[in-house]
Amino acid sequence: MNQKERRLIYIAALPAALLGIVPKAHAMHIMEGYLPAGDCIAWGVLCIPFLLAGFLTIRRRLQEDGRSITLLAMSGAFIFVISSLKIPSVTGSCSHMTGTGLGAILLGPLSVSILGMIVLIFQAILLAHGGLTSLGANIFSMAVAGPVFAWLVYGLCKKCRMNKRFAIFLAAALGDLLTYCVTSVQLGLAFPSQEGGAALSALKFLGVFAPAQLPLAVVEGILTVLMVIGLETYARPELNALGYGKEEQS
């Protein structure tokens, strides 16, 4: 292992080292058995086309350039580490960072759907974060909706010629926030208010999530920018192979 590779590993380990000192939080994604069976099935079916497209995208990317596996693995590890840190927010769910913005910016949102699914399965089985019955709902909110929105925000910022660092921060932060908007809608649909229905219930969930999630989104945006800076410094060939920063070079 050469010096450049060792530095790359150190960069990948930095978020884990910083976040590992945070006290353990007893909370989770939408937990096992919390959603009605019909909702579990519906969200699971809705995720299938995104997961299939993500699998085909990753397979094609690896066939074209095997070096992509390094950034795929790093993006997956980043998602796993920072989404495992939970701040209890409301019965049946929690507030936490997602980490999906990094992968969406570098690899595209379809690839992140597969990475997010793998992370959520491991967390459900090994850490009791989330659940297998609620897997479809958690995949859709964290690994589909959030990454797609982050990717769209980043693309829009590039078209507006916005500062790249700020564009990355904005994409990661807003992608995190949208994840919780979708989670609130999922919980609102599952447990509608007697008076205002699902819409009022979703707003109530949003109100509970917001105080914890807003600062977490800011932290996630900053961490994502730091990760990209590190990759630009020590993994430029891998980023070039993905086409990252191509418009700047041209």
N, C-alpha and C positions, 0 to 999 in steps of 0.2 A: 504494500500500500504506500503510494507516494505522498508527498507533503500536501499536494492539492486535494487529494481524496480525503486525507485526515482532516483538513480544514473544513471540507464539506460536511463530514460527519459531525464535527464540533458545532457547526451552524445548526444542523438538524436537531442536535441534542439540547441546544440553548433554551428553546421554549419549554422543553420538558423539565430542565433543571430549575428554571425560574418558577414554573407553575407547580412543581412538585412540592414546594414548601408551603403551599396553601393548605390550610386545615381541611380534613376530609368532610365532605358535605353529604348527608344522607338524603339524596333525592335522585330523580331520574327523568327520562323522557315520559311521554304518556305511558303509564305503566301497564303491566300485564293484567288483563281482565277488566280494565277500566272502561273501555269502549264497548258498546253493544256489538254483537256478532255481525249484524248487517253493515255497520260502519267499517269494521275490520276488513270484511270481504270487499266492500266497495273501494276503499282506499288502496287495498292490495292490487285489485284489478287495474285501477287507474295508473299504478306505477309500472305495470308490465311493459308497455311500449317504450317508456323511457329507459328501463333497464336493458331491454333488448337492443335499443339503439346505442346505449352506452357500451355494452359488451362488444358490439360490432365495431364501434369507434376505437376502443382500446386495442382490439385485435388488429385492425388495419394500421393503427399507429405503430404498434410494436413490429409489425411486418416491414413497415417502411424504414423504421429506425429503432433498433434495439436499445439505444441509449435512453429512450423515453421511459424505460422501466425505472430508472433512478428517480426521476421527478414524480412518477406515479406513486412509487413507494413513499417518497418524502411527503407528498401531498396527503396520502392516506394516513401516515403517522401523525402529521400535523392535525388532521381532523380528529383522530382518536384521542390525542393528548388533551387538547383544549376543550373538546366536547364532553370529556369525562369529568370535568370539574363543575359541580352542580351547586346552585344556590337555591334552596327551597323557596318556592314562590306561591304555590297554591296546591291544594290537595289534588293529586293525580298528575301533576306535571311539575316543571321547575324552570328556572332561568339558567342558561349556560351559554357560553360561546359555541359556535358551530365549526369554524375553521374551514368551511367549504369555499369561501371566497378565493383563497389562494389557488386551489385546483381549478376553479371556474375560469380564473384569469389566465392561467398557464396552459390548461389542457382542454378547456371548454366544459360546459355544464353537463354534457352527456356522459363524459368519462367520470365525473364526480358522482353521478347517480350510482355507479357500481362501487366506487370507493366508500361512499356513504353507507350503502347497504352492508358492505363487509364490516365496517366499523360498528354499525348498529347491531348486527348479529353478535359480534364479539362482546359488545357491552351488555347485551341482554343475557347472554349465556354466562359470561365470566364475572361481570361486575354488578349484575342485577339492576342495570340502568335500562329502563324501557322494558320491552317484552316482545315475545314472538307473536302473540295475537295482535298486538298494536304495531307490528313491524311496518305494515303497509302505510299506516298514517304517519309514522315517524319518518319513513323514507321519503314520502311525498313532501313533507314540510321542510326537512333538513337537507335532503339529498337531491331534490328535484326543484321545488319552488325557489328556495333560497339561492342555489347556484345559478339558476336561469336568470333570476333578477340581478344578481351580482354581475353576471356576464353582460347583460343588457346595459346596466349602468356604466360599466367600464367601456363598452363600445361607444356609448353615447358621449362619454367624456372625451374619448379619443377624437371623435368627429368634431367636437367643440374645441379641440386643441387645448384641452385643460392640462395643467401640470400633471405629469404621470404619477408622481408620488401621491398627490391628492386624489387622483382618479382611483388609484388602488385602494387608498383608505376609504373613500366614499363607497366604492363597490363592495368591499368586505363588510363595512358597517351596515349599509342598507340591506345587503343580502342576509345578514344576521337578523335584522329587525323584521324583514319580511317573513322569515322562518317562523317567528313568534306570532305574527299576524295570522299566518295560515294555521298554526297550532290553535290559536284562539278561535278561529272559525270552526276547526274540527271539533273542539270541545263544545262550542256553542251549538253546533248541529246535533251533537250527541246528547246534550243536556240543555234543551231550550228553556228559556224563562217562561213561567206560566202567563205572564202579562205581555211581555215584549217579544216573545218567541226567540228564535235562534240568534237574530241580529242583536238584541239587547244582551243576551247571554254572552255572545262573542265580545261585545264591548266591555262587559264586566271583567271577563278574563284578560282582555288587553289592559284594562286599568290596573289589574293586579300585577301583570308581568312588567309593565313599563318602568316602574321605579328601579328595578334591578337590571332590566335588560338594556336600557339606554346607556348606562356607563359601561356595561359589558361590551356593547357594540363598538363603542369608542376604543376600548382596549383591544378588541379583535382587529379593528382597522389598523391600529398602530403596530401590532404584532405582525400582521400580514405585510405591511410596508417594510418592516425590518427583515422579514424572511426574504422578500424579493430583492432587497439591497444586497443581502448576503449571497443570494444565488447569482445576481448580476456580477458580483465580484469573483466568485469562485466556481461558478458553473455556467459561464457564458456559452461554451460550445453546446451544452445540452439545451439551453434556452434558445439558441439560434436554430437548433434542429427542430424545435417546436414552432418556429416562426415568431417567437416573442420579440418585440422590438424591431420587426422587419421594416415597418414603415419609417422608423427613425433612421435606420441604416441607409435606406434608399433615398 
